[in-house]
Amino acid sequence: MVAQKVAARTYLRLRFLDAKRIACKFSGVLSEHEMRGLLHRRNEVLSYLDDLVDNNGYEETVFDHQN
């Protein structure tokens, strides 16, 4: 089953995760190839979520979890 909703915090964190942040956190742990793969997968997930937002609307796709 594929997720149809995502937490706003997760959506925003993915949106702002970039190559520089990945390198800062994972340099020395992941190879350059692995970091590029991580960024590629992030792009794929964001593309999927953006399509859901386009098709279903933001309110139907992204929820705000406030405790």
Buried (B, 14 or more C-beta within 10 A) or exposed (E): EEEEEBEBEBBEEBEEBEEEEBBEEEEEEBEEEEBEEBBEEBEEBBEEBEEBBEEEEEEEBBBEEEE
